[in-house]
Amino acid sequence: MSDTNGAKGGVRNKVGNFLTRRPKSLLSKILIALLIVLPLAGSAVYMWSMWDPTVYLNNVPIGVANADKGAIDGGEEANFGTDVVEGLKAEPYLNIIETTPEEALEGLRTDKYLFIMTIPEDFSENILTVIDPEPQQAKITFTMNDYNGSAGAFLTSALIPIVAGQVSGEIGAEYASEVLVGLNMLKDGLIEVQDGAVQLDDGAGQIQDGAWQLADGMDQIMAGTDELADGMEQISGGVDMLVDLLVPILEQVSNIAPVLQPIADTLARSSNPEMQENAATIQGIIDTFSEDNPEYIVGQLGELKDGARLVHHMLADDEAEYRDGLNQIHAGTHELAEGSDELKAGTEELYAGVTAGIEEAPTVEDIAKSSQQVANPFITKEIVENPSQVEVGDITEKEPAEGTSLAFVVVFGFLFMAILSMLLPVAMGRRYDSDAKNAFLPVLKAGGLSAVVGIVVVGLFAVLASTVLGWEPADGGAMAGILITIGIMAGVAYMFYRTLFGRLVGGIASLAVFMMGVFSYGGVWPLSTTPGAFKWIHPLSPMSYARDAFTLGTEGIYNGTFWTGIVVLLVMAVAAVILTGIIRYFQLGATTPEALEAKAEAAVDDKAEPVTA
């Protein structure tokens, strides 16, 4: 044909001859197989038996969400959650990323974190209840996602105790030491309180004695007041009788005063001193009985009468100010005496209670050793999202769970298609009028068949995962499209290797590519812990993008990573068909007898009509 001649045809002939060259001897085939198998076997041995995940601790992203609101410790604000986070961030071998609870959970589901640690709101508050009558043990929750690597549990199980140990180091021994020293101080304080209670009880006894003495004295005062009131009543009556008797007489005497006044005046004018002295005496009598004199005796007798009545009123009448006050004082002294009884009883109870408290209060003899005993004032809780297996009895009884669905659909789907690729044709159809059609149209038909088979295989594994494992995607319709995309890619993924290397070597190469994909796609070993060589393979393997599409689609997270996975799978599927067609196009241009024989064998295997140059 014209397209096999000339310079251009010569290049195609050479490339086609090279691509159709196949090993003839058994030794050559064995060497080629070993060349493919030995590196794969070495990688498998390393990844399954010699892989040490702790080497990659500083590459493992750990999301830490601290929701602790803190608490008051000794009058000061304390936040043990913040202390824990800062302590973990200070460790050079831990890759701690501080985030919120919501962002942490989203990061776990989108493969941003290998696992997340959540510190609840009441963490500090519960830490400080360690010696309360009803202590509440603080909790830290570790959440894993088996979709981020089912073998990551080995690393997680080793890493969680390390993180928990760091937490204990931050809040455990130091806090426990303070608590135990506080217990000793508590007992010392109780002993001091006991001594004070003895003194208080003695003082209360003295107060009690004094109060009752005061009450007894007040009783005597009240009795004396009653007797005084009775006597004053008699005095007041006598004064009334005396005043009533004297007043008329004194009033008559007062009438003599005007008669005596001229006599007093005459005697006062006398030059005889004795007469003057008599005049002064008479004048004093006149003044005494004069109504104009402030010291008028009749008025004073009236005041005496009123005063005696007032004194009796104040002493005898309960409504009188003096008697009322006296009654209140009397009642108060008795209340005081009764209160002193209650005070004495209270001090006795205080002494008894403190004494009992001292007997029950713990004594910590060795602070250092006891601190280690209580250096773990919190517990950890582990939650696994999409677990690959769950316990159904004791720790030795487990069964597969929904997290295994990733292996069922992606790993088993690609594995079965790698095996079926050895049986399925890479070209189908009759001879066409040009090599381009002979190259691409049969490949396109075979690719369509492989894609259908891939969709069926992936679909069957998805149904099995749903029925056996309880796998439930967030959106069934969207997941159906995801499965179709994965099935198409799985179906056509290995056509290129079959066409390039032939049935035997191509089949081995397909299995090798599949195994390298298993090592690097992130569903078995977390990508952050994968050796560098496999990290290079990760973006080249279609299984990596199938995993992203499947896991994110299951969670109902349709972010950029999800759509990248879908698009790359479709692009890779198209590229696999195109590259297979290109290889076949060059192979059809081969002219050597060996190449023609290889093409004839391939045509029989692929159920396509042979094409000769």
C-alpha positions in Angstrom: 0.0 0.0 0.0 1.1 3.6 -0.6 1.4 4.5 3.0 4.0 1.8 3.7 6.4 3.1 1.0 8.8 6.0 0.9 10.6 7.7 3.8 7.4 8.1 5.8 6.4 4.5 5.2 9.9 3.4 6.0 9.7 5.0 9.5 6.3 3.3 10.0 7.8 0.0 8.9 10.7 0.3 11.3 8.5 1.3 14.2 6.0 -1.4 13.4 8.7 -4.0 13.1 10.0 -3.0 16.5 6.6 -3.0 18.1 5.7 -6.4 16.8 8.9 -8.0 17.8 8.2 -10.8 20.3 10.5 -13.1 22.2 10.7 -16.6 20.7 12.7 -18.6 23.2 11.4 -19.8 26.6 14.4 -18.2 28.3 13.6 -14.8 26.8 10.0 -15.0 27.9 11.1 -16.0 31.4 13.6 -13.2 31.6 11.1 -10.7 30.4 8.5 -12.0 32.9 11.1 -11.8 35.7 12.1 -8.3 34.7 8.5 -7.3 35.3 7.7 -9.6 38.2 10.8 -9.2 40.4 10.5 -5.4 40.9 6.8 -5.9 41.6 7.5 -8.8 44.1 10.1 -6.7 45.8 7.7 -3.8 46.1 5.1 -6.1 47.5 7.4 -7.6 50.1 8.6 -4.1 51.1 5.1 -2.7 51.4 3.6 -5.6 53.2 6.4 -6.8 55.5 9.1 -4.1 55.7 7.1 -0.9 55.5 7.6 1.2 58.7 4.9 3.8 58.9 6.5 5.6 61.8 9.2 6.9 59.4 6.5 9.1 57.8 4.9 10.5 61.0 5.9 14.1 60.2 4.2 13.7 56.8 0.9 12.5 58.3 -1.6 15.4 58.6 -3.5 15.2 61.9 -6.5 17.6 62.3 -7.0 18.8 65.8 -10.2 20.6 66.7 -10.2 22.3 70.1 -13.7 23.3 71.2 -12.7 23.5 74.9 -14.3 26.6 76.6 -11.9 26.4 79.6 -12.7 26.6 83.3 -11.8 28.5 86.5 -8.9 26.8 88.4 -8.0 28.5 91.7 -9.6 31.7 90.7 -7.7 31.8 87.3 -8.9 30.9 83.8 -7.5 27.6 82.6 -7.8 25.9 79.2 -6.3 22.5 79.2 -7.4 22.0 75.6 -5.2 24.8 74.4 -2.3 23.4 76.4 -2.8 20.1 74.7 -2.8 21.6 71.2 0.2 23.7 71.8 2.1 20.8 73.3 1.3 18.6 70.3 2.3 21.4 67.8 5.6 21.7 69.5 6.6 18.1 68.7 8.7 18.0 65.5 7.6 14.6 64.4 3.9 15.3 64.5 2.1 17.2 61.7 -0.6 18.9 63.7 -3.1 21.2 61.8 -5.4 23.2 64.1 -8.9 23.5 62.8 -12.6 23.7 63.7 -14.7 20.6 64.4 -16.7 21.1 61.2 -13.6 21.7 59.0 -11.9 18.7 60.7 -14.7 16.3 59.8 -14.8 17.6 56.2 -11.0 17.2 55.9 -11.3 13.7 57.2 -13.9 12.8 54.5 -11.9 14.5 51.7 -8.6 12.7 52.6 -7.0 15.9 54.0 -6.3 14.3 57.4 -5.4 10.7 58.2 -7.4 11.1 61.4 -8.8 13.9 63.5 -8.7 14.6 67.2 -11.6 16.5 68.8 -11.4 18.1 72.2 -15.0 18.8 73.5 -16.3 22.0 75.1 -16.3 20.6 78.7 -12.7 19.2 78.6 -11.2 21.6 81.1 -14.3 21.6 83.3 -14.2 17.8 83.5 -10.5 17.7 84.1 -11.0 19.8 87.2 -13.5 17.4 88.7 -10.8 14.7 89.2 -11.2 14.9 93.0 -14.9 15.9 93.1 -17.4 13.5 94.8 -18.8 12.7 91.3 -15.9 13.2 88.9 -16.6 13.4 85.2 -13.7 11.9 83.2 -12.7 14.1 80.3 -12.8 12.7 76.8 -10.8 13.2 73.6 -12.3 11.7 70.4 -10.1 10.3 67.7 -12.0 9.8 64.4 -10.6 7.8 61.5 -11.9 7.1 57.9 -11.0 3.7 56.4 -11.6 5.2 52.9 -8.3 7.1 53.5 -6.4 3.8 53.7 -7.6 0.6 55.2 -4.0 -0.2 56.3 -3.8 3.2 57.9 -5.3 1.6 61.0 -1.8 0.1 61.7 -0.4 3.6 61.7 -3.3 5.1 63.5 -3.2 2.5 66.3 0.5 3.3 66.8 0.0 7.1 66.5 -3.0 7.6 68.8 -1.1 6.3 71.9 1.7 8.7 71.1 -0.7 11.6 70.8 -2.5 10.5 74.0 0.8 10.2 75.7 1.7 13.8 74.7 -1.7 14.9 76.1 -1.0 13.1 79.4 2.4 14.8 79.5 0.8 18.2 79.1 -2.0 17.9 81.7 -1.3 14.7 83.7 1.6 14.6 86.1 1.8 18.3 86.8 -1.9 18.6 87.5 -2.0 15.4 89.5 0.9 16.6 91.6 -1.0 19.8 92.4 -4.1 17.8 93.3 -2.2 15.5 95.6 -0.4 18.3 97.3 -3.7 19.9 97.7 -5.1 16.8 99.4 -2.3 17.0 102.0 -2.9 20.7 102.5 -6.6 19.9 102.9 -5.8 17.6 105.8 -3.5 20.1 107.4 -6.2 22.7 107.0 -8.8 20.4 108.5 -6.5 20.0 111.5 -6.3 23.7 111.9 -10.0 24.0 111.5 -10.4 21.4 114.2 -8.3 23.5 116.6 -10.3 26.5 115.7 -13.5 24.6 116.2 -12.4 23.7 119.8 -11.7 27.3 120.5 -14.9 28.4 118.9 -16.8 25.8 120.9 -15.2 27.1 124.2 -16.1 30.7 123.2 -19.6 29.6 122.3 -19.9 28.0 125.8 -18.8 31.2 127.4 -21.3 33.2 125.3 -24.0 30.7 126.3 -23.3 31.1 130.0 -23.1 34.9 129.8 -26.3 35.1 127.7 -28.3 33.1 130.3 -26.8 35.1 133.1 -27.9 38.2 131.3 -31.4 36.7 130.8 -31.6 35.8 134.5 -30.5 39.3 135.5 -33.1 40.7 133.1 -35.8 38.5 134.7 -34.8 40.0 138.1 -34.9 43.5 136.7 -38.4 42.9 135.4 -39.5 41.5 138.7 -38.0 44.4 140.6 -39.6 46.8 138.1 -43.0 45.2 138.8 -42.4 45.6 142.6 -41.2 49.2 142.0 -44.3 49.9 139.9 -46.5 48.6 142.8 -44.7 50.7 145.3 -44.8 53.7 143.0 -48.6 53.2 142.7 -48.9 53.5 146.5 -46.6 56.5 146.6 -48.5 58.2 143.8 -51.8 57.5 145.7 -50.3 59.0 148.9 -48.9 62.0 147.1 -52.4 62.6 145.6 -54.0 62.5 149.1 -51.3 64.7 150.6 -51.5 67.3 147.8 -55.3 67.3 147.8 -55.1 67.9 151.6 -52.4 70.6 151.6 -53.5 72.6 148.5 -56.7 74.1 150.1 -54.8 75.0 153.3 -51.9 76.5 151.3 -54.3 78.4 149.1 -55.9 79.9 152.3 -52.4 80.8 153.6 -51.8 82.5 150.3 -54.6 84.9 151.0 -52.7 86.2 154.1 -49.7 87.2 152.0 -51.3 90.6 150.9 -52.0 91.4 154.6 -48.4 90.6 155.6 -46.8 92.6 152.8 -47.4 96.1 154.4 -45.9 94.7 157.7 -42.9 93.4 155.9 -42.5 96.7 154.1 -42.7 98.7 157.4 -40.2 96.5 159.2 -37.9 96.8 156.2 -37.8 100.6 156.5 -36.8 100.4 160.2 -33.2 101.2 161.0 -33.1 98.5 163.6 -31.2 95.5 162.1 -33.3 93.1 164.0 -36.5 94.6 162.6 -35.0 94.4 159.1 -34.1 90.7 159.7 -37.7 90.0 160.7 -38.9 91.9 157.6 -36.8 89.6 155.4 -38.2 86.5 157.1 -41.8 87.8 156.6 -41.0 88.6 153.0 -39.7 85.1 152.4 -43.0 83.6 153.8 -44.9 86.0 151.5 -42.9 84.9 148.5 -43.3 81.2 149.3 -47.1 81.5 149.2 -47.3 84.0 146.4 -48.8 82.7 143.2 -46.5 84.9 141.2 -43.4 83.1 142.5 -42.0 80.4 140.3 -41.3 78.3 143.4 -44.9 78.7 144.5 -45.4 75.7 146.8 -48.9 74.9 145.6 -47.5 74.6 142.0 -44.6 72.4 143.1 -47.0 70.1 144.9 -49.0 69.8 141.7 -45.8 68.9 139.8 -45.0 66.3 142.5 -48.4 64.8 142.0 -48.0 64.7 138.2 -44.4 63.3 138.5 -45.5 60.5 140.8 -48.2 59.5 138.4 -45.8 59.6 135.4 -43.2 57.4 137.2 -46.0 54.9 138.0 -47.1 55.0 134.3 -43.6 54.5 133.0 -43.1 51.5 135.3 -46.4 49.8 135.0 -47.9 50.6 131.5 -46.6 48.2 128.7 -47.3 50.9 126.2 -45.1 53.4 128.0 -41.8 54.1 126.4 -39.7 52.9 129.3 -41.8 49.8 130.1 -42.0 48.9 126.4 -38.2 49.2 126.0 -37.6 47.2 129.1 -39.9 44.5 127.7 -38.0 44.4 124.4 -34.7 44.1 126.3 -36.1 41.3 128.3 -37.4 39.5 125.2 -34.0 40.1 123.4 -32.0 38.7 126.3 -34.0 35.5 126.1 -33.6 35.3 122.3 -29.9 35.8 122.8 -29.8 33.0 125.4 -31.7 30.7 123.1 -29.4 31.6 120.1 -26.4 30.9 122.2 -27.8 27.4 122.8 -28.1 27.0 119.0 -24.6 28.4 118.5 -23.2 25.9 121.1 -24.9 23.1 119.3 -23.5 24.2 116.0 -20.0 24.4 117.3 -20.3 21.0 118.7 -21.5 19.7 115.3 -18.7 21.6 113.5 -16.1 20.0 115.8 -17.7 16.5 115.3 -17.8 17.0 111.5 -14.2 18.3 111.2 -13.0 15.4 113.4 -14.8 12.9 111.1 -13.4 14.7 108.0 -9.8 14.4 109.4 -10.3 10.7 110.0 -11.6 10.2 106.4 -9.3 12.7 104.6 -6.6 10.9 102.5 -3.0 11.2 103.3 -0.6 11.0 100.3 2.7 9.8 101.5 4.6 9.7 98.2 3.6 12.5 95.9 5.7 11.4 92.9 4.4 7.8 92.8 0.8 8.8 93.5 1.1 11.4 90.7 1.9 8.7 88.2 -1.2 6.8 89.4 -3.6 9.6 88.5 -1.5 11.1 85.7 -4.2 10.1 83.1 -7.2 12.1 84.0 -8.9 11.6 80.6 -10.0 8.8 78.3 -9.9 8.5 74.5 -12.8 7.5 72.3 -12.2 6.2 68.8 -14.7 6.6 66.0 -14.2 5.0 62.6 -16.1 6.4 59.6 -16.7 3.9 56.8 -14.9 1.1 58.8 -13.4 -1.7 56.7 -14.3 -4.2 59.5 -16.3 -4.2 62.7 -16.2 -6.4 65.8 -19.2 -8.8 66.2 -18.0 -10.3 69.4 -14.7 -10.1 71.2 -11.6 -8.5 69.5 -10.9 -11.7 67.6 -14.4 -11.8 66.0 -14.7 -9.3 63.1 -16.5 -9.1 59.8 -16.2 -6.8 56.7 -18.1 -3.6 56.8 -19.0 -0.8 54.4 -15.4 0.6 54.3 -14.5 -2.5 52.3 -16.7 -1.3 49.5 -13.8 0.7 48.1 -11.8 -2.5 47.7 -14.8 -4.4 46.2 -15.5 -1.8 43.6 -12.2 -0.2 42.7 -9.6 -2.8 43.6 -11.5 -6.0 42.6 -13.0 -4.2 39.6 -9.6 -3.3 38.2 -8.2 -6.7 39.2 -10.9 -8.6 37.3 -10.5 -6.4 34.3 -6.7 -6.9 34.4 -7.4 -10.7 34.3 -10.2 -10.4 31.7 -7.9 -8.2 29.5 -5.9 -11.4 28.7 -9.1 -12.9 27.3 -10.9 -10.0 25.7 -9.8 -8.9 22.2 -8.0 -5.6 21.7 -9.3 -5.3 18.1 -12.6 -6.5 16.5 -13.9 -6.2 13.0 -13.3 -6.8 9.3 -10.7 -5.5 6.9 -11.2 -1.9 5.9 -9.9 0.1 2.9 -7.2 1.9 4.8 -4.7 1.1 7.6 -6.0 4.0 9.7 -9.5 2.4 9.7 -8.0 -1.1 10.2 -6.1 0.3 13.2 -8.7 2.4 15.0 -12.1 1.1 14.2 -11.5 -2.5 15.5 -9.8 -1.0 18.6 -12.8 1.2 19.1 -15.2 -1.7 18.9 -13.0 -3.8 21.2 -12.8 -0.9 23.6 -16.6 -0.6 23.6 -16.9 -4.3 24.5 -14.3 -3.9 27.2 -16.0 -0.9 28.6 -19.3 -2.7 28.8 -17.7 -5.6 30.5 -16.0 -3.2 32.9 -19.3 -1.5 33.7 -20.9 -4.9 34.4 -18.0 -6.1 36.6 -17.9 -2.9 38.6 -21.7 -2.9 38.9 -21.8 -6.4 40.1 -19.2 -5.6 42.8 -21.1 -2.5 43.8 -24.3 -4.6 44.2 -22.3 -7.1 46.3 -20.9 -4.3 48.4 -24.4 -2.9 49.0 -26.0 -6.2 49.9 -23.2 -7.9 51.8 -21.4 -4.9 53.4 -24.3 -2.5 53.8 -22.7 0.2 51.6 -25.1 3.1 51.0 -24.0 6.0 48.8 -25.4 9.5 49.5 -27.0 9.7 46.0 -27.8 6.5 44.1 -28.2 8.2 40.8 -25.0 10.1 41.0 -23.2 6.9 42.1 -24.5 5.1 39.1 -22.8 7.6 36.9 -19.6 7.3 38.9 -19.7 3.5 38.6 -20.2 3.7 34.9 -17.1 6.0 34.6 -15.0 3.7 36.7 -16.2 0.7 34.7 -15.3 2.3 31.4 -11.8 3.1 32.7 -11.3 -0.3 34.2 -12.4 -1.9 30.9 -10.0 -0.1 28.6 -7.1 0.4 31.0 -5.2 -2.6 30.0 -5.8 -2.6 26.2 -2.6 -0.6 25.6 -0.3 -3.1 27.3 -1.9 -6.1 25.5 -1.4 -4.4 22.2 2.1 -3.2 23.0 3.6 -6.3 24.5 1.3 -9.1 23.3 -0.9 -11.5 25.2 1.6 -13.1 27.6 3.9 -10.2 28.5 1.0 -7.7 28.1 -1.0 -9.7 30.6 1.9 -9.8 33.1 2.4 -6.0 32.5 -1.3 -5.4 33.2 -1.1 -7.2 36.5 2.1 -5.3 37.4 0.4 -2.0 36.6 -2.6 -3.1 38.7 -0.4 -4.0 41.7 1.6 -0.7 41.4 -1.8 1.0 41.4 -2.8 -0.8 44.6 0.4 0.3 46.3 0.0 3.9 45.4 -3.7 4.7 45.0 -4.2 5.6 48.7 -7.0 3.1 49.5 -4.8 0.6 51.2 -1.9 2.7 52.5 -2.5 6.4 53.2 -0.8 8.5 50.6 1.0 10.5 53.3 2.8 7.4 54.4 3.5 6.0 51.0 7.2 5.8 49.9 8.4 8.5 47.5 8.5 6.1 44.5 4.9 5.2 44.8 3.9 8.8 45.3 5.2 9.4 41.8 3.0 6.6 40.5 -0.1 7.9 42.4 -1.1 10.7 39.9 -0.4 8.3 36.9 -2.7 5.5 38.1 -6.4 5.5 37.1 -7.2 3.8 40.4 -6.2 6.9 42.3 -8.8 9.0 40.5 -11.4 6.1 40.7 -10.8 6.1 44.5 -11.4 9.9 44.7 -14.6 9.7 42.7 -15.9 6.7 44.6 -15.2 7.9 48.1 -16.3 11.5 47.6 -19.4 10.3 45.7 -20.3 7.9 48.5 -20.1 10.8 51.0 -22.0 13.2 48.6 -19.1 15.6 48.4 -18.8 16.9 44.9 -15.8 19.2 45.2 -12.9 19.9 42.8 -11.1 16.7 43.7 -14.3 14.7 42.8 -14.7 16.3 39.4 -11.0 16.1 38.7 -11.3 12.3 39.3 -14.3 12.0 36.9 -12.7 14.1 34.2 -9.3 12.4 34.4 -10.9 8.9 34.3 -12.7 9.8 31.1 -9.6 11.4 29.6 -7.5 8.4 30.5 -10.1 6.0 28.9 -10.1 8.0 25.7 -6.3 8.2 25.8 -6.0 4.4 26.3 -8.2 3.7 23.2 -6.3 6.3 21.1 -2.9 5.0 22.2 -3.9 1.4 21.5 -5.1 2.5 18.0 -1.8 4.3 17.4 0.2 1.3 18.4 -1.9 -1.0 16.2 -1.5 1.5 13.3 2.3 1.2 13.5 2.1 -2.6 14.0 0.0 -2.9 10.8 2.9 -1.3 9.0 5.4 -4.0 10.0 6.9 -6.0 7.1 9.2 -8.6 8.6 8.1 -12.2 8.6 8.2 -12.2 12.4 6.0 -9.2 12.4 3.6 -10.7 9.9 3.4 -13.9 12.0 2.8 -11.9 15.1 0.0 -9.9 13.4 -1.6 -13.1 12.2 -1.6 -14.6 15.7 -3.0 -11.3 17.1 -5.7 -11.3 14.5 -6.8 -14.8 15.5 -6.7 -13.9 19.2 -8.5 -10.6 18.7 -11.1 -12.0 16.3 -10.1 -9.4 13.7 -9.4 -10.1 10.0 -5.6 -10.3 9.4 -4.1 -7.4 7.5 -1.0 -7.7 5.4 1.3 -5.0 4.4 
